[in-house]
């Protein structure tokens, strides 16, 4: 299955394993809660989804790469204790608590989250001395003499043997105690994620044309060559920063992440052209409504990969605008949520708003402590807290003591925030209309328009914006595209029937 389905399967598993009966006991007892084992090629997102799952399910996460551990750190150190059996005293070997088990209790103490995920990466690459311990761990959920706490499920990940010569295959006895999930790379799923996470548009458009280079691992006489989804995402973040610093991104930089020379060279050439198209076509001007006939004619006669790059540039700028609208909306919702408590405060003047800010800051601190904030959520809290701090300064600078006057000022300030949101909404809508103007002038009703509309449909922020914004041409082309899809499918069925 693909990584998106695997993520949902693990979330479903957490929901099932943590379900309790009327007596507070887990419906599926801990001993029957099979550990989840993800097996798939390196770099396809097995580790990354565990952090997302923990946040989205509101549970703790302790992650270990087991190849970094010895038997002693996993099991604990031996010590001699005295035991009395049948009236006789004996020296007995016991073990200190495993570092891994202790980390779970540390996480519980630090976050207050009593349920969570213990994630063990590269579990099928353990050393020979640690292998029996890992088998015991998977079968009995113990490290040495110490059990994994109830409410903590076990998830593990590993690579198939063709990708790692250190892999140790599990026997049937062990596999029969696991919930095994085989994960395969899927560019369509990754593209959805890439658009939502704002992966660099040059990478998305390049892989849309060269999908075979999305996840490619080969063993040659020159060694292992590979390009992985993780490599593309990390390269994307580097390109973004290099662009801010005005540093060049050439083949020598790309091959540090995409360790497949032919692919690195191909993408380096594509990126150079991409920057050229960005300069030649002036997409920002197009989305402001400056539709120049000579540019429309130029792109209409261009090779398909150039057309695709220009469309990608348009979609990227639109996606950035739609993302900005969504972020403004989410900040406004968070601000409104806490301002609703304002009228219920007994304090007068600025102190009332200070109390709202204190509540918001406390919630942010609590979520940070629990490690349940994504980077986007953290930024949202920080921006709203900054907004409220500015409002408090404004109210103090006006020496407002009367509760009614203070409330009127707060309403005015909130109205200004709402006006900024509505302005960004209107600007994004105008950009979309100008995008369609250019597409129609350059390509008319063609396959390029299909590419444009299809990509609007697969972008999270575009879809979210278009659920509320009435764009007649978007619905018009979508309707035609849906009809053609159905017509094409019907023709395929008829052809298959006649054959």
C-alpha positions, 0 to 999 in steps of 0.5 A: 500500500502507499504511505498515505494508506499506511498512515491511516491504517496506523491511526486506525490501529491506535484508535482500536488499541486504545479503546476501553470498555466500561471498566476502563480496560483496553478492549484489546488486551496489551498482550494481543495488541500486535506491534505494527511493522512497516517494511518499505524502501528507504526514504519513502516516509516511514519515519516521518509519518510517525511524528504526524500520527502522534500529533494527530492522535494526541499521543506521545512518541518515543523514537529509537534507531535500534542500530545505534544501540548495544544489548546493554543499552536496550536490555539494561546493565546486570547487577546481583541481588539477594533473593530468599527461596524456600528459606534459603538466600540466593544471589540472583542476576537482575537488570537495571531498567532499559534505556528505551523503557526508561525513555517512555516513563521520562516522556510520560513525566515530561508531557503528561501523556500516558498513552503513546507510540514506541517507534523502533526504526531499522529493526531488522538490521540489529546486531547478532547479539541484539537480535534475540532481544528484539524478537523477545521485544516484539513477541512479549513487549519487554526489554529484559525484565521490564515491560512496555507500559500499558497504553503504549503501542509498538511500531517498527520500520525496516527496509527490504533485504534488497536495499540493505545487506544488514537485514535479518529476516524474521521467522514465521513465529515472529511475523505471526505476532506482527501487524505487517504493512508493506509500503510502496512508493506512490508519486500521486500520493507524494504529490498531494503531500508536496503541494500541501507542504509547499515542496519547491515547484521545480521539483514537483513539475520535474517529477510530474514529467519524470515520474520514474525518477521519483524513487529510484534505487539501483545497484551498479558496478559503480556502487549504489545509486539512489533518488528517494522522496526524502532526498527530494524533500530535503533538497527542496528545503535547501533550494528555498534557503539558497534562493533567499541567500542568492546562492547557486543550486547546480549539479554539484549541490543537487547530487549531495541529495539526489545520489544518482548522477544521471538524475542529478544532472537532468534535474540541474538542467531542468532547474536552470531552465525553470529559473529562465522561464520564471524570468522570461514570463513574469508570472507575478505580472500575469497574475496581476492582470498584465496579459501580454499577447507576445508572451501568450504566443511564445508559450503556445508555441513552446515545447511541452516541458516549457509549457508545463514549467510555466503552468507550474509557476502559475500554480505555485504563485496561486498556491502560495496565495491560497495558503496565505488565505488559509493561514489568515483564516486559521489565525482569525479563528484562533483569535476569535476563539479566545476573544469570545472569553473576553466579555466574561472577564471581571477585570476592567480595562487592559487587564481583561485583554491581558488575561485573554493573552495569558490563556492563549499563552498557557495553551501554547505552552501546554501543547509545546510541552506535550510536543503536539504542535506542528511547525505551522500550528506553532507559527499560528499561536506565535502570530496570534500572541504577537497580535494580542500583545500589540493590541494590549500596547495600543490600549495602554497607550490610549490610557483606556480604563473604561470597559466599554471603551476598551471593548470598542477598541478591541472590536475595531482592532479585530475588524482590522484583522478581518479586513486584512483577511478579506483583502487577501481573499479578494486578491487571491480570487483576482489572481485565479481569474487572471490565471484563467485569462492567461491560460485561455489566451495562451492555450484555449481549451486544450490539454494544457488547460486540463493540466492546469485544472487537474493540478488545482484539484490536487492542491490542498490549499487550492481546493480549500479556497475553491470550496468557498470562492465562486469561480465560474470557469473553474467549475466550467472546465471541471465539468468538461474534464469530468465528462471527458473522463467518463467518456474516455472510460466508457470508450475503454469499456466498449473497446474491451467488450468488443475485443 
